[in-house]
Amino acid sequence: MSKKPSKVNEPQAPYTAKQPAKATAAGKSLNKDAEFRRIADKIFSERKELLHKLAQ
């Protein structure tokens, strides 16, 4: 059996923790949800005002 020689003299690469991909995707969707709700609330409030005017 041939074993690979140990790499004692070579420095190890620094460990970098990966950020979870789900967290970044969730953050983007939260921003989209907030923007969607803001626009939807604006549209519904305008619609409500128009319906009140028509009812009079």
Backbone as a ProteinNet text record, in pm:
[ID]
protein_1_A
[PRIMARY]
MSKKPSKVNEPQAPYTAKQPAKATAAGKSLNKDAEFRRIADKIFSERKELLHKLAQ
[TERTIARY]
82.9	0	86.9	49	124.5	41.5	101.7	33.4	87.3	3.3	48.9	137.1	243	326.4	248.4	273	202.4	253.1	165.2	199.9	217.3	319.9	342.7	389.7	473.9	533.5	441.2	335.7	245.6	143.2	123.6	22.9	-118.3	-205.9	-344.4	-416.6	-512.6	-593.2	-683.8	-704.1	-792.4	-936.3	-1003.2	-1142.3	-1234.5	-1316.9	-1416.7	-1554.2	-1632.6	-1765.8	-1856.2	-1931.5	-2023.6	-2151	-2203.5	-2332.5	-2440.5	-2543.4	-2648.5	-2720	-2739.1	-2802.8	-2949.7	-3011.5	-3153.4	-3177.1	-3085.6	-3104	-3102.2	-3014.5	-3009.5	-3132.7	-3177	-3297	-3419	-3423.7	-3536.6	-3537.1	-3419.8	-3412	-3463.6	-3430.9	-3478.7	-3629.5	-3682.2	-3826.4	-3899.7	-3839.4	-3903.4	-3912.8	-3808	-3811.9	-3918.8	-3931.6	-4033.8	-4172.5	-4188.6	-4317.8	-4355.3	-4259.9	-4287.3	-4326.4	-4256	-4287.6	-4425	-4453.6	-4583.7	-4696.4	-4678.6	-4783.2	-4805.2	-4697.2	-4709.3	-4789.6	-4758.9	-4830.1	-4974.6	-4996.2	-5131.7	-5216.3	-5160.1	-5233.9	-5272.9	-5182.8	-5211.7	-5326.2	-5321.5	-5426.3	-5559.7	-5560.3	-5685.3	-5744.2	-5659	-5711.8	-5773.9	-5710.6	-5768.6	-5900.4	-5905.2	-6027.5	-6139.3	-6104.7	-6203.9	-6260.8	-6174.3	-6220.6	-6314	-6279.4	-6364.3	-6499.9	-6501.4	-6628.2	-6715.1	-6653.8	-6730.2	-6789.9	-6712.8	-6763.3	-6878.6	-6868	-6975.4	-7100.4	-7083.2	-7196.9	-7277.1	-7219.1	-7289.9	-7385.9
-119.1	0	124.8	217.3	342.5	449.9	513.5	621.2	754.3	854.4	988.1	1041.4	1111.8	1170.2	1278.9	1288.2	1389.9	1528.9	1624.8	1762.3	1846.3	1815.7	1883.6	2026.4	2048.5	2180.4	2279.2	2231.4	2321.3	2382.3	2513.7	2576.3	2540.1	2528.7	2497.5	2624.5	2608.2	2722.2	2764.5	2894.1	2938.2	2894.3	2860.9	2815.8	2936.1	2933.3	3039.3	2975.1	3019.7	2963.5	3010.9	2918.1	2954.2	3011.7	3112.4	3167	3078.5	3047.4	2963.1	3035.5	2966.6	3026.3	3056.9	2978.2	2998.4	3132.5	3174.7	3300.5	3418.4	3416.8	3528.3	3528.1	3410.9	3404.4	3448.8	3410.8	3450.7	3601.2	3661	3806.4	3879.3	3830.5	3893.4	3879.9	3763	3744.9	3829.2	3850.6	3936.6	4079.3	4126	4260.2	4269.7	4166.7	4165.7	4161.4	4082.7	4075.4	4210.2	4279.1	4409.7	4509.6	4506.4	4597.1	4564	4435.4	4393.4	4438.9	4420.9	4461.9	4612.1	4687.9	4833.8	4876.3	4817.8	4852	4804.6	4683.2	4629.1	4713.7	4756.5	4841.6	4973.5	5029.2	5155.1	5135.8	5028.7	5001.9	4977.4	4898.6	4869.5	4993.7	5081.5	5204.2	5294.1	5303.1	5381.2	5320.1	5189.7	5119.4	5144.1	5140.1	5162.3	5303.5	5402.4	5540.9	5555.3	5493.1	5500.8	5434.6	5323	5256.2	5341.3	5412.1	5501.6	5616.5	5670.8	5780.1	5732.5	5611.4	5557.5	5526.9	5489.7	5455.3	5578.7	5696.5	5818	5867.8
0	0	0	-82.1	-82.9	-14	82.7	154.7	107.1	108.6	72	183.9	149.6	256.2	330.2	458.1	537.2	501.6	507.1	469.8	596	670.5	797.5	776.5	679.7	660.1	589.1	524.8	452.5	548	541.9	629.2	583	679.2	646.2	604.2	517.8	474.6	589.9	607.6	716.5	691.7	798	789.1	776.8	676.2	661.2	669.2	763.9	781.8	669.1	613.1	505.8	565.8	498.7	539.1	478	552.1	494.1	380.3	270.8	153.3	181	267.3	296.8	365.3	448.7	521.2	425.4	327.2	232.6	144.5	103.5	20.6	100.5	227.4	310.7	331.5	347.3	363.3	241.5	125.5	2.6	-9.3	24.8	13.3	117	233.9	333	281.7	214.6	157.9	50.6	-30.9	-135.3	-73.1	33.7	101.3	160.5	221	280.7	172.5	61.6	-49.1	-107.1	-122.3	-174.4	-82.9	47.2	142.1	140	128	123.5	0.9	-113.8	-236.9	-229.8	-179.6	-169.5	-74.8	37.8	131.3	66.2	-12.1	-81.1	-180.3	-257.3	-356.4	-287.5	-180.5	-111.2	-45.5	6.1	66.8	-40.2	-157.6	-267.3	-312.9	-321.3	-362.1	-261.6	-134.6	-29.6	-39	-62.9	-77.2	-196.7	-308.2	-426.9	-403	-333.7	-303.8	-212.4	-117.5	-29.9	-110.1	-204.8	-288.1	-375.1	-429.5	-512.7	-430.9	-307	-221.5	-182.7	-187.7	-145.9	-251.1
[MASK]
++++++++++++++++++++++++++++++++++++++++++++++++++++++++

